């Protein structure tokens, strides 16, 4: 393989795309590994279309691989509202699977109802510093106010962090840790 050219990536960084290749410049050309690299790119779900073209290189017995990608939107915004026997609920969320074109996934949600407020923020980097290890961090806060009806209020905050990695082919191991703090306040004058 004389050269691999990547075309069409305006948002996704080139290193995110190249990390999916099973074949690299300087390696012997292998059609199976080239096809697997294309399938890896398609499985990211960042692109509408991924195509490849193999052309003869400038030096004898070499190939140039031209890969063309067509990016697609990778984020979503959600909003919701509802009403039920316990009152109304409003929620809002943002999710991005290719944050800043770095291949990181970001998820933020906020839910508010008459008794509680709940917020969650999480981010995952699937290839931290090109180590093939995935790290994730999540922060959560929940406040439940039941002073009026039951005489107590709770605040729960915490975070989770961890790492995942491929131990064997398609066999992943991970470890993580969670820390939460909960505070309960009471009011003896509640009815």
C-alpha positions as CSV (number, residue, x, y, z in Angstrom):
1,X,0.0,0.0,0.0
2,X,1.7,3.2,-1.2
3,X,-0.9,5.6,0.2
4,X,-4.4,5.8,1.7
5,X,-6.3,8.9,0.9
6,X,-9.4,9.9,2.9
7,X,-11.9,12.3,1.2
8,X,-15.1,13.9,2.3
9,X,-14.5,14.1,6.1
10,X,-15.4,17.7,7.1
11,X,-16.3,17.1,10.7
12,X,-14.7,13.7,11.6
13,X,-11.0,13.9,12.3
14,X,-8.7,11.9,10.1
15,X,-7.2,10.0,13.1
16,X,-10.7,8.7,14.1
17,X,-11.1,7.3,10.6
18,X,-7.6,5.9,10.4
19,X,-8.0,4.1,13.8
20,X,-10.5,1.9,12.1
21,X,-8.1,0.6,9.4
22,X,-6.9,-3.0,9.5
23,X,-4.3,-2.1,6.8
24,X,-1.8,0.8,6.8
25,X,0.5,2.5,4.4
26,X,3.6,0.3,3.8
27,X,1.7,-2.9,4.5
28,X,1.3,-5.6,1.8
29,X,-2.1,-5.0,0.0
30,X,-4.8,-7.4,1.3
31,X,-8.3,-7.2,-0.1
32,X,-9.9,-8.8,2.9
33,X,-8.3,-6.3,5.4
34,X,-9.3,-3.5,3.1
35,X,-12.9,-4.7,3.1
36,X,-12.8,-5.1,6.9
37,X,-11.5,-1.5,7.2
38,X,-14.4,-0.2,5.2
39,X,-16.9,-2.3,7.3
40,X,-15.3,-0.8,10.5
41,X,-15.9,2.7,9.1
42,X,-19.5,1.9,8.3
43,X,-20.2,0.4,11.7
44,X,-19.2,3.8,13.4
45,X,-22.5,5.1,12.1
46,X,-21.0,8.5,11.4
47,X,-21.3,8.3,7.6
48,X,-24.2,8.0,5.1
49,X,-21.9,6.3,2.7
50,X,-18.4,4.9,2.6
51,X,-16.8,3.9,-0.7
52,X,-13.3,2.8,-1.7
53,X,-11.4,2.9,-4.9
54,X,-8.1,0.9,-5.5
55,X,-5.7,2.4,-8.1
56,X,-2.2,1.4,-9.1
57,X,0.5,3.3,-7.3
58,X,3.3,5.3,-8.9
59,X,5.9,2.6,-8.1
60,X,5.5,-0.9,-9.5
61,X,3.4,-3.4,-7.5
62,X,1.9,-0.8,-5.2
63,X,-1.7,0.3,-4.6
64,X,-3.3,3.6,-3.6
65,X,-6.5,3.3,-1.6
66,X,-8.9,6.2,-2.0
67,X,-11.7,6.2,0.6
68,X,-14.6,8.6,0.3
69,X,-17.0,9.2,3.2
70,X,-20.2,11.1,3.2
71,X,-20.9,12.4,6.7
72,X,-24.3,12.4,8.3
73,X,-25.8,14.1,11.4
74,X,-24.8,12.2,14.5
75,X,-26.6,14.1,17.2
76,X,-30.1,14.3,18.5
77,X,-32.1,16.6,20.7
78,X,-35.1,15.3,22.7
79,X,-37.8,17.1,24.6
80,X,-40.8,15.8,26.3
81,X,-43.7,16.7,28.5
82,X,-46.4,14.7,30.2
83,X,-49.0,14.8,32.9
84,X,-50.3,12.0,35.1
85,X,-51.8,11.3,38.5
86,X,-48.6,12.5,40.3
87,X,-48.3,15.7,38.3
88,X,-46.5,17.0,35.2
89,X,-43.1,16.2,33.9
90,X,-40.8,18.1,31.5
91,X,-37.6,16.6,30.1
92,X,-34.8,17.7,27.8
93,X,-31.8,15.9,26.4
94,X,-28.9,16.2,24.0
95,X,-26.9,13.3,22.6
96,X,-24.0,13.4,20.2
97,X,-22.1,10.3,19.0
98,X,-19.2,12.1,17.3
99,X,-18.6,15.1,19.6
100,X,-16.3,17.7,17.9
101,X,-15.4,15.0,15.3
102,X,-13.3,13.2,17.8
103,X,-15.5,10.0,17.9
104,X,-16.5,10.7,21.6
105,X,-20.1,10.2,22.7
106,X,-21.8,12.8,24.9
107,X,-25.2,12.5,26.6
108,X,-26.9,15.1,28.8
109,X,-30.4,14.9,30.2
110,X,-32.6,17.0,32.5
111,X,-36.0,15.9,33.9
112,X,-38.1,18.1,36.1
113,X,-41.4,17.3,37.8
114,X,-43.4,18.6,40.8
115,X,-41.3,16.7,43.3
116,X,-37.9,16.2,41.7
117,X,-35.1,17.5,39.5
118,X,-32.8,14.9,37.9
119,X,-29.8,15.7,35.7
120,X,-27.2,13.3,34.1
121,X,-24.2,14.2,32.1
122,X,-21.9,11.5,30.6
123,X,-19.0,11.4,28.1
124,X,-17.1,8.4,26.6
125,X,-13.9,8.4,24.6
126,X,-13.6,5.1,22.8
127,X,-9.9,5.5,22.0
128,X,-8.3,7.5,24.7
129,X,-5.0,8.9,23.5
130,X,-4.8,6.2,20.8
131,X,-4.5,3.5,23.4
132,X,-7.5,1.4,22.2
133,X,-8.9,1.8,25.7
134,X,-12.3,3.4,26.2
135,X,-12.8,5.7,29.2
136,X,-16.0,7.2,30.5
137,X,-17.2,9.7,33.1
138,X,-20.7,10.3,34.2
139,X,-22.1,12.8,36.7
140,X,-25.6,12.7,38.2
141,X,-27.6,14.9,40.5
142,X,-31.2,14.2,41.8
143,X,-33.1,16.4,44.2
144,X,-36.5,15.2,45.5
145,X,-38.6,17.6,47.5
146,X,-41.4,15.9,49.5
147,X,-41.4,18.3,52.5
148,X,-44.9,19.5,51.8
149,X,-46.5,16.0,51.7
150,X,-44.2,13.7,53.6
151,X,-41.8,15.9,55.6
152,X,-38.5,15.1,53.9
153,X,-36.2,16.2,51.1
154,X,-33.3,14.2,49.5
155,X,-30.3,15.3,47.5
156,X,-28.2,12.7,45.8
157,X,-25.1,13.5,43.8
158,X,-22.4,11.4,42.4
159,X,-20.1,10.3,39.6
160,X,-19.0,7.2,37.8
161,X,-15.8,6.6,35.9
162,X,-14.2,3.6,34.3
163,X,-12.3,2.0,31.5
164,X,-13.0,-0.7,28.9
165,X,-10.6,-2.5,26.6
166,X,-10.5,-5.4,24.2
167,X,-8.7,-8.2,26.0
168,X,-9.1,-10.8,23.1
169,X,-10.7,-10.4,19.7
170,X,-14.3,-9.2,20.4
171,X,-13.9,-10.0,24.1
172,X,-14.0,-6.8,26.3
173,X,-13.1,-6.3,29.9
174,X,-13.9,-3.2,31.9
175,X,-13.6,-1.8,35.4
176,X,-15.2,1.3,36.9
177,X,-16.0,3.0,40.2
178,X,-19.0,5.0,41.4
179,X,-19.2,7.5,44.3
180,X,-22.6,8.9,45.5
181,X,-23.5,11.2,48.3
182,X,-27.0,11.4,49.6
183,X,-28.4,14.0,52.1
184,X,-31.8,13.7,53.7
185,X,-33.4,16.7,55.3
186,X,-36.6,16.4,57.4
187,X,-39.2,18.9,58.6
188,X,-41.1,17.9,61.7
189,X,-43.8,20.5,61.1
190,X,-45.0,18.9,57.9
191,X,-48.5,17.5,58.0
